[in-house]
């Protein structure tokens, strides 16, 4: 079976397995180095380090490479030879890296959801508009200021009425 796979696996495809292993090692070393650097910089949080987005870039590359390997089953026998625990270990570790990336990526890094507009429309159309036809819609700045001023005026009138009642006026 390995001979069949070796005939269909290209040198370029094998590069993904090697690159995945190199990236994992590189990521671990980079995290260690940056953690030490953050301590020397006054014990700042790693997220505050000015090159932190680079860590996320490496994580994204690890995830992309790992997903490529998982999708290409002809590489699985080579993974078993190169990674202890084989493809199951790769999947388990990859899910950890993907979770780390998901938890730390910025909004700019998120891949757009092609159904995002439909989802937003669904959420926004579920308001009960029978009570208030403007429910779910935001106020413009003039409406907001008028509302805040009216609330402030009502509160001032209450305070004045209370003072007048106390002084007997």
N, C-alpha and C positions, 0 to 999 in steps of 0.2 A: 504494500500500500504506500509506503514511503517513497518507493521508486516512482509510482504513478504521480504523486504530489510533486516530486522534484522535477518532473518533466513539465508541469504546468506552472511552477513557481519561477518567476523571473528574478533576476538579480535586484531589480528595482523594488520588487515586493519584499524581498528579504531585508532590504534596507530598513523597512518599517519596524521589523522586530528588533534589529540592532539599535535603531534610533530610539525606540521606546525605552529600552534598557538604559541607554546613555542619558536620555532625558530624565528618567527617574533619579539616577545618580546625581546628575547635575542639579536637579531641583532640591534634593536633600542637602547637597553641599551649599547651594545658594541660600537656602533657608537658615542653615547654621551660621553662615557668614554674616547675613543681614541681621540675624538675631543678636549676634555679638556686637555688631556695629551699632545697633539700636541701644544696647546697654551702654556702650561707650559714649553715645550721644546724649546721655542723661536719662537712660532707661525709658526712651520713648516707645510708644506702641508701634509694632511693625507696620500697621496700617498708616501711620503718620510718616513713615520713611518716604523720602521723595521719589525713590525708584520702586515703590511697592507695585505699581501697575506692571512692571516687568515680571514680577513673580506670577501675576495673574496671566500674563502672556505665555509664560512657560507652562503653567497649568493647562491653559487652553490647548497648547500644542500637544501636551501629553494626552489629553482627552481625545483630540482629533486623531492622533496616531493610534491610540488604543482602540478607538472605534473602527478604524480602518482594518486593524488586525482581526477584530472580532467578526467583521463583515466578510472577510476573506478567509473562508474555512481552509483553504489550501495551505495557509500559514500556521494553522493550529499544531501540526506535528513539530514544527520548528520551535514554536513557543514552548512546547513540552520539554524540548531539549535545552532551551536557554533560560527558562524561568521555573524555579522550584514551585511545584504545585500546578504547573501547566496553565491551560486556558482558564480554568476555574479561578486560580489565584489572580490571573491578570484581570478577569472580570470583577472580582471582589475588590482588588486594589483600585481599579479604574473607577468603580462606583464611589469610592472614598474621594478620589481626586475630583470627580465630577461634582460631588456634593460640596467640596471645598471651594471649587470654582463658582458654583451657583450661589453659595452663601456670601461670597466676597466680591463678585463682579459688579461693576458700576452699570448704571442704566444704559450707557453707551455701548457696553459690551454685549448686552442681551441680544440674542438673535430675534428678529421680528417674527411675530406670530401672524401667519397669513389670515387667520380668522379673527384677529384682534378687533377690527371694526364691527364685525357681526356680534362678538361677545359684548362689546360696549353698548351697542344698540339694544341688545337683549336686556342688559342690566338697567339701562336708562328708561326702557319702555315699561318696566314693571312697577312704576309708581302709580298709586291710586290718585288719579287726577280729578275724581268726582268731588272731593272735598276742597281742593285748591288746585286750580289748573296750572299754577306756576311751580308746583312741587317738583323737586329734582332740578330745577333751573336755578342758577346762581343770580344774585342781584348785581346790577351794575354799580359803579362807584357812587353815583348820585343817589340811588335808592338806599344803598348802605349808609351813606352819610345822613340822609334824612331820617332813617330809622334810628341811628345812634343819637342824633340830635333830639328826636322826639322822646327817646328813653331818658336822656339826660334832663330835658325840660320837665318831664313828668316827675323825675326824682327830685329836682329842685323845688317844684311846686309842693311836693309832699313835705320836704324839709321846711319850707317857708310856712306851710299850714301848721306844722307841728310847733314851730317857734312862736307863731302868732297865738296859738292856743295856750302855750305856756306863759306868754307875757300878757294874755288877756286882751289882745287887740282884735 
